Every structure is written in structure tokens, then in C-alpha cells.
């Protein structure tokens, strides 16, 4: 049986919007300008909200306001809730039929592997409106308004279902000029060159060095937060980078980048698709999941 929350716990949107704007700006005047209301109207709405909740949300000091401790926590929750409502409304406007799938992806995987293949998905399922969001950190289904996400790591996500998509092999790559200059012949020779690092995989070089029996202590070098900038740094001659073959095949084929040594490393982790348990039968997700697994299966560098 569904329990209905008492009305006092479900304030109206105008009251919540006034509170959120005042909390974010720290000013009744700025909140009023943002909402196209008078300052007194905003003040009345916040007073009404405090009266409905039975809790003070602001401390009023002459012409200034500041959030109480409880108000600070409430503002964070309300901001998230209003953001979810706004995103839901945008998704509905974009596709009134309800066939929308919002997907989270890692930036480089999304740009280099997934996006070039999306025309095939759109051709097969034009009825599905696909929204793609990208960021470096893993998405959170409790906070982010998404239906599914692709992520790199172990196949575990609390409260979610996961299917493995593919593994990856990384290679030490650099410009042909840098490879000739250092004349790499054995794995240990890599230590003489500048090594470029990815912040999300801080021990990648240590893993590679250990795999080939090379001292992995005191590995230093420039840090980059995305594969795309890491690859550009390598292409600019700044050093040697460990890059996934399947994401940078174009640069390797063209000769813009070249293996410093033909010594690959199979990554311990893999790419997976995850979704909240209650979204398992969401039809757009079912269609996308089926298509995505088919794409992986025909990819010659797919799951190994």
C-alpha cells in the first residue's frame, strides 16, 4: 500500500522555488529579480514555507539573510529535486511519446567509440529519443536523472544491474620522432622517457612496468584528466602515454602516434553498462541494450 505524505511535507512549487533562489543567491532581492516577483512576495512565500514546515530556514539579520543549519541541508535536497523535475519536463517536451533514454558515458568512450555508431541506432529505432551525458566521475542513479550509464571498472554497482561490454588493451604510445630519439628496445628503456599519466588511473604505468619486470618505483610525469588530452600530449611529443588501442586506432593507423614498444597490457577492469534495477524493462533501454551488445559482438576488437 502506498502511503500518502501529509500535505505539510509537500509544499507547493512556488514556495520551494522562492526558497531555493533565496538560498542560492543569499538575497531576497536577487531571488525576486530571478523569479520576476517583488521582494515582499518572495519573503511572504518563504515565511509561508517555514510556517508549513514548522521550521526556520533562514536567520534574518537586518538586511541580510543566512541559512540555518537545517536550511542548508534542506536547500541541497530541494535544489536536487527541482533539477530532477526540470529535467523530467525537458525530456517530456523533447519526446512526448515517452520513448526517451538518458545515458551517462565516460567522455572519451562516448566521443570516440559510441557516438560514431549512434546513427545506426537512430536508423533502427527512430522512435527513441537518446540523450547522452558525459563526465569523468561515475554517475549516481540516486542523484542523476539518467536511465543507464556506461562505466569503466569492476562489474559491480550497488542497487544496479550490470552487463559487461568489453575489455581493453593499452599500449605505450608516443610520436615516431620520440620513439626514434629514445630508441626503445626493451621495456626498461621506457623509464628514460617522460611518462604521461591519467589521473583516473594513477597506477597504470606501475602495472605496465611490473608486467614487464621493470622497476616501478618513483614513476613521475605530467598528469591529465582525460584520455583525449593525454593523447594530444603524446602527439605533441611531450612523452609516452598508455592508451587503449580501440579508442585511438585512427591515430595509430595514421602514424600520428606509434607504439613505443609492441608490449600491450590487458586492463584489469572493463567497460560495463549499468542501470537501476527498476529500469530493467524500460523499453528504450531494452532496445538500446540489445543494439549495444550487437555492436560489441561485431566489433573486431570487442570483448576478449
MOUR-V892628 format. One record per backbone hydrogen bond with DSSP energy under -0.5 kcal/mol. NH is the residue of the N-H (numbers start at 1). CO is the residue of the C=O. Records with the same first field share a line. If there is no record, write none. Layout:
# MOUR-V892628
NH: CO / CO
This chain:
# MOUR-V892628
5: 3
9: 6
10: 7
16: 12
17: 13
18: 14
19: 15
20: 16
21: 17
22: 18
23: 19
24: 20
25: 21
26: 22
31: 27
32: 28
33: 29
34: 30
35: 31
36: 32 / 33
37: 32
42: 38
43: 39
44: 40
45: 41
46: 42
47: 43
48: 44
49: 45
50: 46
51: 47
52: 48
53: 49
54: 50
55: 50
59: 66
60: 58
61: 59 / 64
62: 60
64: 61
65: 26
66: 59
68: 57
72: 68
73: 69
74: 70
75: 71
76: 72
77: 73
78: 74
79: 75
80: 76
81: 77
82: 78
83: 79
84: 80
85: 81
86: 82
87: 83
88: 84
89: 85
90: 86
91: 87
92: 88
93: 89
94: 90
95: 91
98: 95
100: 98
101: 129
103: 101 / 131
104: 148
105: 133
110: 106
111: 107
112: 108
113: 109
114: 109
115: 110
117: 114
118: 114 / 115
120: 117
121: 117
122: 118
123: 119
124: 120
125: 121
128: 125
129: 99 / 127
130: 128
131: 101 / 129
133: 103 / 131
135: 105
143: 140
144: 140
146: 144
147: 102
148: 102
149: 274
150: 104
151: 272
153: 270
156: 154
160: 157
161: 275
163: 273
165: 271
166: 271
170: 265
171: 243
173: 171 / 241
174: 258
175: 234
179: 175
180: 176
181: 177
182: 178
183: 179
184: 179
189: 186
190: 187
191: 188
192: 189
193: 190
195: 220
196: 240
197: 222
199: 224
201: 198
202: 199
204: 201
207: 203
208: 204
209: 205
210: 206
211: 207
212: 208
213: 210
214: 209
220: 218
224: 197
230: 226
231: 227
232: 228
233: 229
234: 230
235: 231
236: 232
237: 234
238: 233
240: 194
241: 173
242: 196
243: 171 / 241
245: 169
247: 244
248: 244 / 245
252: 248
253: 249
254: 250
255: 251
256: 251
257: 251
258: 174
260: 172
261: 172
263: 261
264: 262
265: 170
267: 168 / 265
270: 153
271: 166
272: 151
273: 163
274: 149
275: 161
276: 147
277: 159
279: 276
280: 277
282: 279
285: 282
286: 282
287: 283
288: 284
289: 285
290: 286
291: 287
292: 288
293: 289
294: 290
295: 291
296: 292
297: 293
298: 294
299: 295
300: 298
302: 299
